[in-house]
Amino acid sequence: MIGSSIRRIIPLRGIDAIKSIRSSIQFLTFHSKPTLTDHINMEVELIPMLKDNYGYLITDKTTGKGAVVDPVEPDTVLNFIKDKCEVSQVLTTHHHWDHAGGNEELNKKKAGMTFYGGDDRIGALNHKVKHNETFLIGSLKVTCFETPCHTTGHVCYLVEGDDVDPAVFTGDTLFTSGCGRFFEGTAPQMYRNLVEILGELPGKTRVYCGHEYTLQNLKFAKHVEPNNPDVIVCSLVAFTMRLILLFQ
């Protein structure tokens, strides 16, 4: 069916072609693939989990130490990190099962792990963090930001170091083209999270979010601002990138 859909749109060009493809395969769902991003002396590897969740492996290339973010599928994570680096730390963004639900099992399968988080509801938590608290992953500095709203105990983690492009792991606070639902907080809290905390980070900071919601977020944005050219362009770019991923 996909092949026949593509053949039908071959004569089309530009936006019309993309719209035709989008209409033809909108019923398809697919996850991202594992990807590695180089931050000079740090590597960040995306680990697809569940239907649309993102976990991450952070590696300090200087020391060989590592940490994982939101490892909801312990077996997937353990197979992924095998022989890559020495992992003894877990950064949990919030207590929801699709982020912290693998902590207890991971704690049983891999001894000596430190589980960081900002909410007592997080499974296996043995290091509760506070706003602006810092700790190390090897030589990498991690700064914790309390970002309540999606949940009251949500935490984002900024990772930086010498000769390292900074990265922030935002869980369900900030997504590509959107933010998390206000399950336990208010709009002023989310404004503070997005504008006064995350918005003040250096411009070169890379954002690693907790889900692949880009197309859904842009669909909502287009509904709110149908004539916004930035939304239209970003929607086409995002859809094209997902389409390329589908056929890789």
C-alpha positions in Angstrom: 0.0 0.0 0.0 2.8 2.4 0.8 4.5 1.7 -2.6 1.3 2.4 -4.5 0.7 5.6 -2.5 4.1 6.9 -3.4 3.7 6.0 -7.1 0.5 8.1 -7.1 2.2 11.2 -5.9 5.4 11.0 -8.0 4.0 13.7 -10.5 3.4 16.1 -7.6 6.0 18.5 -6.3 6.8 20.3 -3.1 4.1 20.9 -0.6 1.4 19.0 -2.6 3.6 15.9 -2.6 4.2 16.1 1.1 0.5 16.6 1.8 -0.3 13.6 -0.4 2.2 11.3 1.4 0.9 12.5 4.8 -2.7 11.7 3.8 -1.6 8.3 2.5 0.3 7.1 5.6 -1.3 9.0 8.4 -2.6 5.7 9.8 1.0 4.4 10.4 2.7 4.6 13.7 6.4 3.9 14.2 9.1 4.7 16.7 12.4 6.4 16.3 15.7 4.5 15.9 18.6 4.6 18.3 20.9 7.5 17.5 24.1 8.8 18.8 24.9 12.5 19.2 28.5 13.6 19.8 29.0 16.4 22.3 32.8 16.5 21.9 33.8 14.9 25.2 30.4 13.5 25.9 28.1 11.2 23.9 24.3 11.0 24.2 22.6 7.9 22.7 18.8 7.9 22.3 17.1 4.6 23.4 13.6 4.2 22.0 11.2 2.5 24.4 7.5 1.6 24.7 5.4 3.3 22.0 7.0 6.7 21.9 9.2 7.1 25.0 12.8 8.2 24.8 15.5 7.0 27.3 19.1 8.1 27.0 22.6 6.8 27.7 25.0 9.6 28.7 28.7 8.7 28.4 31.6 10.8 29.7 34.3 10.0 27.0 37.1 11.2 29.3 36.5 8.7 32.1 34.2 6.0 30.6 31.6 6.6 33.2 27.9 6.8 32.2 24.3 7.3 33.3 20.9 6.5 31.9 17.8 8.7 31.8 14.3 7.3 32.5 15.1 3.5 31.8 11.5 2.3 31.7 12.5 -1.0 29.9 15.4 -2.4 32.0 16.3 -5.3 29.7 16.3 -3.0 26.7 18.6 -0.6 28.5 20.9 -3.3 29.9 21.4 -4.8 26.4 21.9 -1.4 25.0 24.7 -0.3 27.4 26.5 -3.6 27.4 30.3 -3.0 27.2 29.8 0.6 26.2 30.7 2.3 29.5 30.5 1.9 33.2 26.9 2.8 34.2 26.0 3.3 37.9 23.6 6.2 37.8 20.0 6.7 36.8 18.5 10.1 36.3 14.7 10.0 36.7 12.7 13.0 35.5 9.4 12.2 37.3 7.4 9.4 38.9 5.1 8.4 36.0 5.3 4.7 35.2 6.4 5.3 31.6 9.6 7.0 33.0 10.2 5.5 36.4 8.4 2.2 36.0 11.6 0.2 35.3 13.7 1.5 38.3 12.8 -1.3 40.7 13.6 -4.0 38.2 16.8 -2.4 37.1 17.9 -2.0 40.7 17.4 -5.8 41.2 19.3 -6.7 38.0 22.2 -4.3 38.4 23.5 -3.7 41.9 25.1 -0.5 43.2 23.0 1.9 41.2 22.3 5.4 42.4 18.8 6.6 41.4 18.3 10.3 41.3 15.0 12.1 41.3 12.9 14.8 42.9 9.8 12.9 44.0 9.4 10.3 46.8 7.0 8.4 44.4 9.9 7.4 42.2 10.7 3.7 42.5 14.2 2.8 43.9 14.9 6.4 44.7 18.0 6.6 46.9 19.2 10.2 46.1 16.5 12.8 46.2 17.7 16.0 44.6 16.9 19.7 45.1 16.8 22.7 42.8 20.3 23.7 41.6 21.9 20.6 43.3 24.9 19.3 41.3 26.6 16.0 41.0 29.0 14.3 38.7 28.9 11.6 36.0 32.6 11.0 35.7 33.9 14.5 34.9 30.6 15.8 33.7 28.6 18.2 35.9 24.9 17.6 36.3 22.7 20.4 37.5 19.2 19.6 38.7 16.3 22.0 38.0 12.9 21.6 39.8 10.3 22.0 37.1 6.9 21.3 38.7 3.7 21.3 36.7 3.4 18.0 34.8 4.1 16.5 38.2 4.9 18.3 41.4 8.3 16.5 41.6 9.5 16.8 38.0 13.2 17.5 37.5 15.2 18.5 34.4 18.9 17.7 34.3 21.5 19.9 32.6 24.8 18.1 31.7 27.9 20.1 30.9 31.7 20.0 31.2 35.0 20.9 29.7 35.0 20.7 25.9 31.4 19.5 26.1 28.4 20.9 24.3 25.7 21.2 27.0 22.6 19.0 27.0 19.4 19.2 29.0 17.1 16.2 29.6 13.6 17.6 30.0 11.4 14.6 30.5 7.8 15.6 30.1 8.3 19.3 30.8 9.6 20.4 27.3 9.1 18.6 24.0 9.9 19.5 20.5 7.3 22.2 19.6 5.3 21.7 22.9 5.3 21.1 26.6 3.8 18.6 29.0 0.3 18.4 30.3 -0.5 20.2 33.5 -1.4 17.2 35.6 -0.3 18.5 39.0 0.6 22.2 38.4 -0.4 25.5 36.9 0.3 27.7 33.9 2.5 30.1 35.8 4.6 27.2 36.9 5.1 26.0 33.4 5.9 29.5 32.2 8.6 29.6 34.9 9.9 26.2 33.8 10.0 27.1 30.1 11.0 30.8 30.1 12.8 31.5 33.4 14.7 28.2 33.8 15.1 26.3 30.5 14.8 29.5 28.4 17.8 30.9 30.2 20.2 28.1 29.2 22.9 28.8 26.7 21.7 28.8 23.1 23.9 25.9 22.1 22.2 23.6 24.7 20.7 20.5 23.0 17.3 19.4 24.3 16.5 15.7 24.9 12.9 15.2 25.7 10.9 12.2 27.0 8.6 11.4 24.1 8.3 11.7 20.3 5.3 14.1 20.2 6.6 16.5 17.5 3.9 15.9 14.8 1.1 15.9 17.4 2.4 19.1 18.9 2.6 20.9 15.6 -0.8 19.7 14.6 -2.2 21.4 17.7 -0.1 24.5 17.0 -1.5 24.6 13.5 -5.0 24.4 14.9 -4.3 27.3 17.2 -2.4 29.4 14.7 -3.4 28.1 11.2 -1.6 30.9 9.3 1.6 31.0 11.3 4.3 30.5 8.7 6.8 29.1 11.2 4.3 26.4 12.3 3.6 25.5 8.6 7.3 25.2 7.8 8.2 23.3 10.9 5.3 20.9 10.3 6.6 20.1 6.8 10.2 19.7 8.0 9.2 17.4 10.9 6.9 15.3 8.7 9.6 14.9 6.1 12.2 13.8 8.7 9.8 11.2 10.0 9.1 10.0 6.5 12.8 9.6 5.8 13.1 7.6 9.0 10.3 5.3 8.0 12.1 4.2 4.8 15.6 4.0 6.2 
